[in-house]
Amino acid sequence: MLIDSLFVMVTAFVAWHGLTWRDDAGQSDAVRLLFGAIALLFCLRVLFVDIFKVF
C-alpha cells in the first residue's frame, strides 16, 4: 500500500509536469505531452485498481 501510494504521487507529479510544461515561446513539447499522458494513465490505473479496488 505504501509503495502504491508513493507510485501514484510520483507518477501524478510526472503527469502534471509533462502536461503543463511550456517553453519560453509558450509551446508544449510533444515528447513531454506523450510521457505526461502515459504517466497519467499509470497513475489512474494504480489509484483505482490497486488502492481503491474499483475494478
N, CA, C and O of each residue as an XYZ file, in Angstrom:
220
protein
N       0.827     -1.191      0.000
C       0.000      0.000      0.000
C       0.871      1.254      0.000
O       0.566      2.228     -0.689
N       1.953      1.227      0.774
C       2.851      2.383      0.821
C       3.530      2.601     -0.527
O       3.662      3.736     -0.985
N       3.957      1.514     -1.160
C       4.621      1.637     -2.460
C       3.629      2.105     -3.516
O       3.984      2.898     -4.387
N       2.394      1.625     -3.450
C       1.366      2.081     -4.396
C       1.105      3.579     -4.235
O       0.992      4.302     -5.226
N       1.012      4.037     -3.004
C       0.771      5.459     -2.751
C       1.933      6.308     -3.244
O       1.727      7.366     -3.838
N       3.144      5.848     -3.000
C       4.321      6.560     -3.464
C       4.356      6.590     -4.989
O       4.674      7.622     -5.580
N       4.033      5.473     -5.626
C       3.998      5.403     -7.081
C       2.965      6.373     -7.651
O       3.230      7.046     -8.647
N       1.794      6.448     -7.028
C       0.757      7.363     -7.500
C       1.214      8.812     -7.367
O       0.988      9.613     -8.274
N       1.847      9.158     -6.263
C       2.317     10.537     -6.077
C       3.386     10.908     -7.102
O       3.353     12.000     -7.669
N       4.326     10.005     -7.339
C       5.402     10.298     -8.287
C       4.867     10.395     -9.708
O       5.211     11.328    -10.433
N       4.035      9.451    -10.116
C       3.501      9.496    -11.469
C       2.532     10.663    -11.656
O       2.431     11.203    -12.757
N       1.823     11.059    -10.607
C       0.959     12.241    -10.708
C       1.796     13.493    -10.936
O       1.416     14.358    -11.725
N       2.934     13.597    -10.252
C       3.809     14.746    -10.467
C       4.396     14.735    -11.875
O       4.463     15.778    -12.526
N       4.819     13.569    -12.347
C       5.368     13.469    -13.704
C       4.297     13.836    -14.734
O       4.578     14.546    -15.699
N       3.082     13.357    -14.527
C       1.986     13.677    -15.444
C       1.679     15.170    -15.427
O       1.514     15.779    -16.484
N       1.602     15.758    -14.251
C       1.323     17.195    -14.147
C       2.415     18.005    -14.840
O       2.125     18.927    -15.603
N       3.669     17.655    -14.570
C       4.784     18.392    -15.175
C       4.790     18.219    -16.696
O       4.984     19.188    -17.430
N       4.581     17.001    -17.162
C       4.612     16.744    -18.595
C       3.466     17.401    -19.347
O       3.642     17.837    -20.485
N       2.304     17.476    -18.728
C       1.144     18.042    -19.420
C       1.049     19.556    -19.318
O       0.359     20.175    -20.128
N       1.711     20.165    -18.360
C       1.607     21.617    -18.188
C       2.862     22.377    -18.575
O       2.855     23.607    -18.540
N       3.955     21.688    -18.947
C       5.219     22.345    -19.263
C       5.113     23.123    -20.567
O       4.559     22.632    -21.551
N       5.643     24.328    -20.567
C       5.715     25.162    -21.769
C       7.106     25.774    -21.849
O       7.739     26.033    -20.826
N       7.580     26.005    -23.077
C       8.866     26.681    -23.229
C       8.650     28.191    -23.180
O       7.547     28.663    -22.904
N       9.709     28.938    -23.450
C       9.617     30.399    -23.363
C       8.642     30.995    -24.363
O       8.072     32.057    -24.111
N       8.443     30.336    -25.481
C       7.515     30.820    -26.501
C       6.079     30.371    -26.230
O       5.166     30.756    -26.961
N       5.872     29.573    -25.204
C       4.529     29.106    -24.873
C       4.117     27.831    -25.569
O       2.949     27.444    -25.514
N       5.055     27.172    -26.224
C       4.762     25.936    -26.944
C       5.059     24.731    -26.057
O       6.000     24.743    -25.263
N       4.247     23.697    -26.206
C       4.497     22.468    -25.455
C       5.310     21.514    -26.322
O       5.304     21.613    -27.549
N       5.997     20.604    -25.678
C       6.848     19.637    -26.349
C       6.065     18.329    -26.494
O       5.439     17.868    -25.539
N       6.101     17.737    -27.688
C       5.324     16.519    -27.948
C       5.788     15.350    -27.074
O       4.970     14.542    -26.635
N       7.077     15.261    -26.825
C       7.589     14.148    -26.015
C       7.115     14.282    -24.574
O       6.733     13.287    -23.959
N       7.133     15.482    -24.032
C       6.656     15.686    -22.659
C       5.159     15.435    -22.558
O       4.692     14.893    -21.557
N       4.402     15.820    -23.576
C       2.973     15.533    -23.579
C       2.715     14.032    -23.629
O       1.825     13.529    -22.943
N       3.489     13.316    -24.440
C       3.333     11.866    -24.543
C       3.621     11.188    -23.214
O       2.813     10.394    -22.733
N       4.779     11.497    -22.612
C       5.124     10.846    -21.359
C       4.229     11.318    -20.212
O       3.991     10.559    -19.272
N       3.733     12.544    -20.269
C       2.779     13.004    -19.268
C       1.471     12.239    -19.354
O       0.887     11.883    -18.331
N       1.011     11.986    -20.571
C      -0.225     11.227    -20.757
C      -0.055      9.772    -20.310
O      -0.953      9.202    -19.690
N       1.088      9.178    -20.623
C       1.356      7.807    -20.193
C       1.430      7.734    -18.669
O       0.884      6.812    -18.063
N       2.100      8.700    -18.055
C       2.193      8.729    -16.590
C       0.816      8.894    -15.967
O       0.533      8.292    -14.931
N      -0.050      9.705    -16.584
C      -1.402      9.884    -16.064
C      -2.193      8.579    -16.123
O      -2.929      8.259    -15.189
N      -2.048      7.828    -17.208
C      -2.734      6.542    -17.308
C      -2.269      5.565    -16.235
O      -3.091      4.906    -15.599
N      -0.953      5.466    -16.027
C      -0.435      4.584    -14.988
C      -0.880      5.047    -13.603
O      -1.225      4.225    -12.754
N      -0.872      6.347    -13.374
C      -1.290      6.899    -12.080
C      -2.745      6.529    -11.786
O      -3.055      6.042    -10.699
N      -3.622      6.756    -12.741
C      -5.035      6.463    -12.535
C      -5.291      4.964    -12.418
O      -6.163      4.544    -11.658
N      -4.539      4.155    -13.163
C      -4.704      2.708    -13.077
C      -4.359      2.190    -11.688
O      -5.122      1.421    -11.103
N      -3.221      2.604    -11.161
C      -2.812      2.154     -9.829
C      -3.756      2.718     -8.773
O      -4.092      2.022     -7.815
N      -4.184      3.956     -8.931
C      -5.082      4.572     -7.959
C      -6.401      3.819     -7.865
O      -6.846      3.478     -6.769
N      -7.034      3.555     -9.015
C      -8.351      2.943     -8.988
C      -8.319      1.421     -8.808
O      -9.191      0.868     -8.139
N      -7.346      0.747     -9.384
C      -7.321     -0.710     -9.331
C      -6.650     -1.216     -8.058
O      -7.180     -2.106     -7.392
N      -5.493     -0.660     -7.714
C      -4.730     -1.194     -6.599
C      -5.074     -0.546     -5.256
O      -5.047     -1.220     -4.226
N      -5.394      0.741     -5.251
C      -5.653      1.414     -3.984
C      -7.148      1.422     -3.651
O      -7.539      0.981     -2.571
N      -7.991      1.920     -4.573
C      -9.430      1.993     -4.323
C     -10.144      0.670     -4.571
O     -11.252      0.464     -4.075
N      -9.522     -0.227     -5.331
C     -10.086     -1.540     -5.687
C     -11.476     -1.417     -6.345
O     -12.417     -2.137     -6.009
N     -11.557     -0.478     -7.292
C     -12.819     -0.246     -8.006
C     -13.050     -1.338     -9.045
O     -14.174     -1.818     -9.189
N     -12.024     -1.733     -9.760
C     -12.172     -2.722    -10.836
C     -11.558     -4.017    -10.421
O     -11.575     -4.982    -11.186
